[in-house]
Amino acid sequence: MAQFDLVVLGGGSGGYAASLRAAQLGLSVALIEGEKLGGTCLHKGCIPTKALLHSGEIADNTRDASHFGINAQLIGIDMVAVNAYKDGVIAKLYKGLQGLVKSRNITFVEGFGKLVGPNTVEVNGQRYEGKNIILATGSYPRTLPGLEIDGTTIITSEEALNMTTIPARVIVLGGGVIGCEFASVWKSFGADVTIIEGLPRLIAAEDESSSKQLERAFRKRGINFEVGTKFQSVAKDASGVTVTLENGKTFSADLLLVAVGRGPVSANLGYEAQGIAMERGYVLVDNKCRTNVPGIWAVGDLIPTLQLAHVGFAEGILVAEEIAGLNPRPINYDGVPRVTYSEPEVASVGLTTAQAKERGHDVVELTYDLAGNGKANILRTSGSVKLVAAKNGPVLGIHLVGSRVGELLAEAQLIFNWEASADDVAPLLHAHPTMSEAMGEAHMALAGKPLHAHG
Ligand SMILES: Cc1cc2nc3c(=O)[nH]c(=O)nc-3n(C[C@H](O)[C@H](O)[C@H](O)COP(=O)(O)OP(=O)(O)OC[C@H]3O[C@@H](n4cnc5c(N)ncnc54)[C@H](O)[C@@H]3O)c2cc1C
């Protein structure tokens, strides 16, 4: 039996990050992957969606070119070429990642593995023993009871990433991050889009003010949405699908995208048989990603933390460092940057106003409107920077809406994670004219010395 310091099951963001860091720290590592190294994020998630969104942005810019004095006309969207561009980005990154794994002397095992002992994984009849095992088998797109995915008219994000045509009318079931991103892409590509969301607002995990602004922007873009009412049934016919909601309303379209969340990949993998504590299919862990079985760890979408690639990276690195004896600090999940990459983008770090109040903070808020920002005017985007802070204390949350605001999170997360107050940030210079100035202006205003803001 092949023996290693660490055996990692699943080569997505969590699993490969753990493997790379462990190998860097001198551990012998076997990384087992049933499909493609890089997992959901690289092949079916973050990277392909962002490539499609970028194509969508170019389509929108072409349509709007006359606003900027440029004579151009959008003649059409060539989905074959769009996919070729997207697949080219993935292929380059995939090659780079494979090279990286190889260069760190990680034993890469192709095939689906199963946990057959507290320190043993079996793949294709071969056993791999690890002093430590990391479970990183990720997640899959969920559906609802009675809603069968057929892959052609009722699809998940996986099929949506490889469409060769643009639907004339599409219904997106689920107004969370993934649903809003696809709605944005398809609208940019010229489809008639309707989002259906059971919760009272789009991207309900975000601050209420961000949801309201996104809803306003989507309305302006002609993206239809129906919130606060649940899906009841779907009927297929020759022209597509008709969705009925619990409030009796019906919507018809050529295509239904089901984006109602992702569930953990944990069934029939031997986890329960080895006595690992689980809940609703998620593997339960402590703040160092340890399961209740000594030597078995779990990271990424498989555990009930935020389902984001950079969370998977951080958890993988945390476990590798813990195994190597570095005693790393647990992750502060409040400090995880979060972005919805629709047009406009929504980005945040830290607490929403509601969360800050729930936790007993004496909250002050400040919203800086991007209307006062030079670069936002040049780009013709609108939105805001909203700060949530403790009275006479640190910034507790930063909430951003507008084109490209995801890039502003780099600074926002430093402010939050270093527990800076508005007074700490106000004296820092921000290059003019950049969108980042809005971050500086918001903190100046909260510190009582607004420059380009009234009041
Ligand atoms: C459409 C979409 C867009 C997204 N966009 C973003 C984004 O912009 N930013 C962001 O941060 N996150 C995004 N995410 C989320 C991100 O992709 C996930 O959080 C991340 O991939 C989780 O990493 P993971 O390692 O836990 O799981 P995964 O990436 O799912 O990797 C798990 C791996 O394990 C393998 N595996 C499973 N079972 C076995 C087995 N028995 N044996 C061997 N291998 C196995 C799978 O093949 C897979 O490669 C997006 C997700 C989707 C679906």
The ligand as a Gaussian input file, in Angstrom:
#p B3LYP/6-31G(d) Opt

LIG

0 1
 C      -21.370000      28.741000     -11.471000
 C      -20.452000      28.935000     -10.309000
 C      -19.762000      30.120000     -10.164000
 C      -18.911000      30.303000      -9.090000
 N      -18.217000      31.480000      -9.012000
 C      -17.387000      31.676000      -7.971000
 C      -16.623000      32.868000      -7.888000
 O      -16.683000      33.732000      -8.752000
 N      -15.793000      33.025000      -6.832000
 C      -15.688000      32.070000      -5.872000
 O      -14.928000      32.273000      -4.924000
 N      -16.391000      30.925000      -5.918000
 C      -17.232000      30.702000      -6.950000
 N      -17.921000      29.528000      -7.028000
 C      -17.776000      28.538000      -5.939000
 C      -16.492000      27.719000      -6.086000
 O      -16.458000      27.123000      -7.352000
 C      -16.443000      26.667000      -4.998000
 O      -16.596000      27.277000      -3.742000
 C      -15.132000      25.905000      -5.003000
 O      -14.934000      25.271000      -6.244000
 C      -15.121000      24.860000      -3.884000
 O      -13.937000      24.148000      -3.898000
 P      -13.864000      22.668000      -3.340000
 O      -12.439000      22.250000      -3.462000
 O      -14.512000      22.582000      -2.030000
 O      -14.794000      21.802000      -4.306000
 P      -14.764000      21.558000      -5.857000
 O      -14.131000      22.665000      -6.589000
 O      -16.140000      21.160000      -6.218000
 O      -13.780000      20.335000      -6.013000
 C      -14.074000      19.065000      -5.565000
 C      -13.332000      18.085000      -6.434000
 O      -13.444000      16.785000      -5.883000
 C      -13.598000      15.849000      -6.916000
 N      -14.225000      14.666000      -6.342000
 C      -15.474000      14.572000      -5.815000
 N      -15.656000      13.318000      -5.337000
 C      -14.514000      12.642000      -5.550000
 C      -14.086000      11.320000      -5.276000
 N      -14.869000      10.434000      -4.676000
 N      -12.848000      10.964000      -5.653000
 C      -12.031000      11.835000      -6.287000
 N      -12.384000      13.090000      -6.565000
 C      -13.606000      13.497000      -6.207000
 C      -14.444000      16.573000      -7.958000
 O      -14.259000      15.998000      -9.231000
 C      -13.909000      17.983000      -7.846000
 O      -12.875000      18.222000      -8.778000
 C      -18.758000      29.284000      -8.126000
 C      -19.450000      28.070000      -8.256000
 C      -20.284000      27.902000      -9.334000
 C      -21.004000      26.586000      -9.476000

